[in-house]
Amino acid sequence: FYDQIEESKISEELFLDENLHELSNSSYQTITDKQVTYKCVDNLSELKALSSILLNTDLISVDLETTSLDVKEARILGIALSIKENEGWFISIPENTENMCEYLQDLIPIFENENITKLGQNIKYDISVLRWNGIKIRGPIVDTMIAHYLIDPDQRHNLDAISEAILNYKPIHITSLIGNKKNEQISMREVNLKDLTDYATEDADITLQIWNKLKYILEEKNLGKVFYEIEMPLLPVLTEMEYRGINIDRSILREQSNEVGEIIIKLENLIYTKAGMPFNINSPKQLGEVLFDLLRIVEKPKKTKTGQYQTGEDVLAELKSKHKIVEEILRYRQLAKLKNTYLDALPNEISKKTSRIHTTFSQAVTTTGRLSSQNPNIQNIPIRTSEGRQIRRAFIPQNGYQLLACDYSQIELRIMAELSGDDKLKEGFFNNDDIHTITASNVFKIDIADVSREMRSKAKMINFGILYGISAFGLSKRLDIPKSEASEIITQYQNAYPDVQNYLERTILFAQKNGYVETITGRRRYIRDINAKNKLVSSGAERNAINAPIQGTAADMIKIAMIRIENLLNKYKSDTKM
């Protein structure tokens, strides 16, 4: 409930790796089956005695119980700590602010001790809550959620799922404390102290037990480098970035929202005119009936399993040439999403405390290793349209500062050149040439000076398409050319860059043999359908196998850069903040 906010939403199925033993049909163990010693600490003298014990240990499992999932607003109800399996303490924090500060003061020497490793399940949440309460965690950090995510990104990574899979143990469920029915649930402050102690301390204890198993699996799978040298050092960097937030200009968003709103109204009227009637454009059912029953833009429209017409973006994109109304519907959807998701929503995300936006960066959501931005998502603001690009104008520095954007150039293509070792591709980068123009010259067998804008555009599509294992059919759709022509272009690319093709084939063979692929740092992605008998399924798996090492390596490089930049800024006590 409170400590599982970062649970991966990738898959509802729990795929278990061979090292994470398969769940049996037998019942799980619970707290009633074990001999545990969970103590409640509810006065300062006991806390001081506990602090002296904790200062002499090298690893502490930490779990906070709070009043909210929002780290900026969360008040600490208590802190559970464990240093030995089946044992732990729950420090009950008074509601009174003055007393709460007094309790936290006694814990500062522990949290700021550089020699004590802090362990947690989704520990960034706990670290962030403490940060907003004036305590900055120092020293090494380890997170069971991220360790589990690295071992197999496709699993669920919340504490209950990991505990059941690794320990065959079912932790106390929050509903047993606060009630099942949402409208009748009590607050955590109203929970009996003994029950709260067991619930919270069990979480810290179970996290410690899980870590004692996961740390060996990380080593077995050669994931130590990516865990200890990338993901864990990155975690406090992200915490600080979230804490700092970013400034935003409400007036720019308000002005743009009004402008986009006017365009949407005009598009609505245009669509109604072409349809010959008003209807709910946002209703897939009504839209399907207008396009395929009323206007009959195609003879045999695609349908869903329930018999409803398909009106998804990919389907409509294919029908743009059939009727002008389709292009206007796609434009309407694009602008409506922009308005609802960003222009109208972002101002509501501005913190009343800081007047800034504070997103959450998640490390355990994507299967490729890329960071994910949530609440709000400010990482995927569209830039292909002028309206999307305008949104970025609203993100502004504080007075006296400037925003500096840094990125790698053509990073994924450079990684492809490195992994494949293709001399022609590498040469283009070494010479600082325009890689898409060079590709056009090599593929179409013409001099660089004769490469047209259209040829370069096609080469760009090919370059990025190859990274995703694009087929002749896929390329023909993207370039709007016959499949035979697309097939010929791919053959010419393979001839121009033979080592790239060899790399792609080697990668697929590796995945077929091992069931996974790896980045340069050792990050793994399991490709479970790589040997599927269904060609459509195995082809999709092959595309994932090709792309994952490239996209994952790019993600790792950015993360390493972020860690080094933050360390550099801290070393020189710079006013610059990331």
Buried (B, 14 or more C-beta within 10 A) or exposed (E): BBBBBBBBEBEEEBEBBEBBEEEEEEEBBEBEEEEBEBBBBBEBEBBEEBBEEBEEBEBBBBBBBBBEBBBBBBBBBBBBBBBEBBBBBBBBBBEEEEEBEBBBEBBBEBBEBEEBBBBBBBBBBBBBBBBBBEBBBBBBBBBBBBBBBBBBBBBBBBBBBBBBBBBBBBBBEBEEBBEEEEEEBEEBEEBEEEEBBBBBBBBBBBBBBBBBBBBEBBEEBEBBBBBBBBBBBBBBBBBBBBBBBBBBEEEBBBBBBEBBBEBBEEBBEBBBEBBEEEBEBEEBEBBBBBBBEEBEBBEEBBEEEEEEBBBEEEBBEEBEEBBEBBBBBBBBBBBBEBBEBBBBEBBEBBEEEEEBBBBBBBBBBBBBBBBBBBBBBBEEBBEEEEBBEBBBEBBBEEEEEEEEEEEEEBBBBBBBBBBBEBEBBBEBBEEEBBBBBBBBBBBBEEEEEEBEEEBBEBBBBBBBBBBBBBBBEBBBBBBEBEBEEBBBBBEBBBEBBBBBBBBBEEBBEBBBEEBBBBBBBBBBBBBBBBEEEEEEBBEBBBBBBBBBBBBBBBBBBBBBEBBEBBEEBEEEEEEEEE
